[in-house]
Amino acid sequence: MQAALRASRAKGVPVVEVPLLAVAHEAGISRSTLLRRLGGSRGALDEAVRAAGVDPGEQKPVRTRAVEAAAELIGEQGLAAVTLERVADGAQCSVHSLYAAFGGRDGLLQAVYERHSPVLDVEAVLAGPREDFPSTVRTIYRLLVDTLNREPRVLPAMIADALARPGDPAVQALSRHVVPRILGGLGQWLTDEIAAGHVRDLPPLLLTRQLMGPLLIHFLLRPTVELLPGTDLPTTDEAIEFFAQSFLRAVTVEASDDHTG
């Protein structure tokens, strides 16, 4: 406890923001020894500090801290960098706590995907009162682009890993979680639009790829392409409108002026 307080004063941050490695160094022991003495989690340390009359500071729940730490790793180094040990270090918790919160690495990656992909927002749009088909397409595009541009760039990194290493166990596990969600959301919406006579009768999976593919490619490559000299790219809004009109012209049963903007 005294080592934690000294490290806190030296760094000028609350005790909860002091990494266990720094506490161990201040105490003159290894991090593993410190964790063993704490019973595998820093909770006992924070409680001891609190019992001594010092507020250790507010700390987010383990699940939130772990998702944030894993997202930073993915955005910087890709899926391969996400080990439970590295996430535990970043989240200032024990590996045991990660197993308790997520059940393992696959569960953690699924939680990161849901937090840093548009899947929950898109599902909410499709579950609520719907706009007409063209307006819904544009709303989905906006959600997707906002996610692709958000820091840390988790979704682009995950897509890159899926393309580069499709057989990787982590990619396979994430795909088994993601693909059914996409087909259950976007796929069912498109199936309903086919039944309503608004969309051509094509396989929902192909329609989903046609909906997302061109837009994804453009915005995934955009950060690189816009650095090239002499490149004149459309604005984000112009690009969204272009891809929306292209998709609507391709799939709607009766392409009218209303459907094409």
C-alpha positions in Angstrom: 0.0 0.0 0.0 2.8 2.4 0.9 4.5 1.6 -2.4 1.3 2.4 -4.3 0.9 5.7 -2.5 4.6 6.7 -3.2 4.2 5.8 -6.9 0.9 7.8 -7.0 2.6 10.9 -5.6 5.6 10.5 -7.9 3.5 10.2 -11.0 0.9 12.8 -9.9 -2.0 10.5 -10.6 -4.7 8.7 -8.5 -3.7 5.3 -7.2 -6.0 3.5 -9.6 -4.1 5.0 -12.5 -0.7 3.7 -11.3 0.1 0.4 -13.2 0.8 -2.6 -11.0 4.3 -2.8 -12.6 5.1 0.6 -11.2 3.8 -0.4 -7.8 5.9 -3.6 -7.9 9.0 -1.6 -8.9 8.4 0.8 -6.0 8.0 -2.1 -3.6 11.1 -3.8 -4.9 9.4 -7.0 -6.0 8.2 -8.5 -9.4 4.8 -7.8 -10.8 3.9 -11.5 -10.5 4.9 -11.6 -6.9 2.8 -8.5 -6.2 -0.2 -10.1 -8.0 0.2 -13.3 -6.0 0.2 -11.3 -2.7 -2.9 -9.4 -3.8 -4.7 -12.6 -4.7 -4.6 -12.1 -8.4 -6.3 -8.7 -8.6 -5.5 -5.1 -7.7 -8.9 -4.8 -5.9 -7.3 -5.7 -2.5 -4.7 -3.0 -3.0 -7.3 -0.3 -3.7 -9.4 -1.4 -0.8 -6.4 -1.2 1.5 -5.6 2.3 0.3 -9.3 3.3 0.8 -9.2 1.8 4.4 -6.2 4.0 5.1 -8.3 7.0 4.4 -7.0 7.7 0.9 -9.4 7.8 -2.1 -7.7 5.6 -4.7 -9.7 7.4 -7.4 -12.6 6.4 -9.7 -12.0 3.5 -12.0 -14.1 2.1 -14.8 -15.4 -1.5 -14.6 -12.9 -4.2 -15.7 -15.0 -5.0 -18.8 -14.9 -1.4 -20.0 -11.2 -1.0 -19.3 -10.4 -4.3 -21.1 -12.4 -3.4 -24.2 -10.6 0.0 -24.4 -7.1 -1.6 -23.9 -7.8 -4.3 -26.5 -9.1 -1.7 -28.9 -5.9 0.3 -28.6 -3.8 -2.8 -29.3 -5.9 -3.8 -32.3 -5.8 -0.3 -33.8 -2.0 0.0 -33.4 -0.9 -3.6 -34.1 -3.8 -5.8 -35.2 -5.6 -8.8 -33.8 -2.4 -10.8 -33.2 -1.3 -8.3 -30.6 -4.2 -9.0 -28.4 -3.2 -11.4 -25.7 -5.0 -11.6 -22.4 -1.7 -10.7 -20.6 -1.2 -7.6 -22.6 -4.8 -6.5 -22.2 -4.6 -7.2 -18.5 -1.6 -4.9 -18.3 -3.3 -2.2 -20.2 -6.5 -2.5 -18.2 -4.7 -2.8 -14.9 -6.5 -6.0 -13.9 -5.7 -9.7 -13.7 -6.0 -12.3 -16.5 -8.4 -14.1 -14.2 -10.6 -11.0 -14.2 -10.7 -11.1 -18.0 -11.8 -14.7 -18.0 -14.5 -13.9 -15.5 -15.7 -10.9 -17.6 -15.4 -12.4 -21.1 -14.9 -16.2 -20.8 -11.7 -15.9 -22.8 -10.0 -14.1 -25.7 -12.8 -14.9 -28.2 -15.4 -13.3 -25.9 -13.2 -10.2 -25.5 -12.7 -9.8 -29.2 -16.5 -10.1 -29.7 -17.1 -7.3 -27.1 -14.5 -5.1 -28.9 -16.2 -5.7 -32.2 -19.6 -4.7 -30.9 -18.2 -1.6 -29.3 -16.1 -0.5 -32.3 -18.4 -1.6 -35.2 -21.7 -0.1 -36.3 -23.5 -3.4 -35.7 -25.4 -2.3 -32.6 -26.4 1.1 -34.1 -27.5 -0.6 -37.3 -29.6 -3.1 -35.4 -31.2 -0.3 -33.5 -32.1 1.5 -36.7 -33.6 -1.6 -38.3 -35.5 -2.5 -35.1 -37.1 0.9 -34.7 -39.6 2.8 -36.9 -38.1 2.6 -40.3 -37.7 5.3 -42.9 -38.2 4.5 -46.5 -35.7 2.2 -48.2 -33.4 5.0 -49.7 -33.3 6.9 -46.4 -32.4 3.8 -44.5 -29.6 3.0 -46.9 -28.1 6.5 -46.4 -28.4 6.1 -42.6 -26.6 2.8 -42.6 -23.8 4.3 -44.8 -23.4 7.2 -42.4 -23.1 4.9 -39.4 -20.6 2.7 -41.2 -18.4 5.7 -42.3 -18.5 7.2 -38.8 -17.2 3.9 -37.4 -14.5 3.5 -40.0 -13.1 7.0 -39.3 -13.3 6.7 -35.5 -10.1 6.3 -33.4 -8.8 3.8 -32.5 -9.2 2.4 -36.0 -10.5 -1.0 -34.8 -12.8 -1.9 -37.6 -10.3 -1.3 -40.4 -7.7 -3.3 -38.5 -10.1 -6.2 -38.1 -11.0 -6.2 -41.7 -7.3 -6.1 -42.7 -6.7 -9.2 -40.5 -9.7 -11.0 -42.0 -8.4 -10.4 -45.5 -4.7 -11.2 -44.7 -5.3 -14.2 -42.4 -8.7 -15.7 -43.1 -7.7 -19.0 -41.5 -6.4 -17.5 -38.3 -8.4 -19.0 -35.3 -9.2 -15.5 -33.9 -10.5 -14.4 -37.3 -12.5 -17.6 -37.6 -14.0 -17.2 -34.2 -14.9 -13.6 -34.8 -16.4 -14.5 -38.2 -18.6 -17.1 -36.6 -20.0 -14.3 -34.3 -20.2 -11.5 -36.9 -21.6 -13.1 -40.0 -24.8 -14.4 -38.4 -25.3 -11.0 -36.8 -25.0 -9.3 -40.2 -27.3 -11.7 -41.9 -29.8 -11.5 -39.1 -29.9 -7.7 -39.3 -29.1 -6.4 -42.7 -30.0 -9.7 -44.4 -33.4 -9.8 -42.8 -34.1 -6.2 -43.6 -33.2 -6.8 -47.3 -35.4 -9.9 -47.3 -38.3 -7.9 -46.0 -37.7 -5.3 -48.7 -37.7 -8.0 -51.3 -41.0 -9.3 -50.0 -42.4 -5.8 -50.1 -41.5 -5.5 -53.8 -39.0 -2.7 -53.3 -35.8 -4.7 -54.0 -34.8 -7.2 -56.7 -35.1 -10.8 -55.6 -31.4 -11.6 -55.1 -29.7 -13.6 -52.3 -29.5 -11.5 -49.2 -25.8 -12.2 -48.8 -25.0 -10.9 -52.2 -27.2 -7.8 -51.6 -25.4 -7.2 -48.3 -22.0 -7.3 -50.1 -23.3 -5.0 -52.8 -24.6 -2.7 -50.1 -21.3 -2.5 -48.1 -18.5 -3.5 -50.5 -17.9 -0.4 -52.6 -18.3 2.0 -49.7 -16.0 -0.1 -47.5 -13.3 -0.2 -50.1 -13.4 3.5 -50.8 -13.2 4.6 -47.1 -10.7 1.9 -46.1 -8.3 3.2 -48.9 -9.2 6.8 -48.5 -6.6 7.7 -45.7 -3.8 6.4 -48.0 -5.1 7.8 -51.3 -5.8 11.3 -49.9 -2.0 11.6 -49.1 -1.1 11.2 -52.8 -0.2 14.5 -54.5 -2.8 15.9 -56.8 -5.6 13.6 -55.6 -9.0 15.3 -55.5 -11.4 13.1 -53.5 -15.1 13.8 -53.0 -16.2 14.9 -49.6 -17.5 12.3 -47.2 -21.1 13.4 -47.8 -20.6 13.4 -51.6 -19.1 9.9 -51.5 -21.9 8.6 -49.3 -24.5 10.0 -51.7 -22.7 8.6 -54.7 -22.6 5.1 -53.3 -26.2 5.3 -52.1 -27.4 6.3 -55.5 -25.3 3.5 -57.2 -26.7 0.9 -54.9 -30.3 2.0 -55.2 -30.1 2.1 -59.0 -28.7 -1.4 -59.0 -31.2 -3.1 -56.7 -34.5 -1.3 -56.5 -37.2 -2.8 -58.6 -38.4 0.6 -60.0 -35.5 3.1 -59.9 -37.2 6.5 -59.8 -36.0 10.0 -59.2 -37.0 9.6 -55.5 -34.8 6.6 -55.2 -31.7 8.1 -56.7 -31.7 11.3 -54.8 
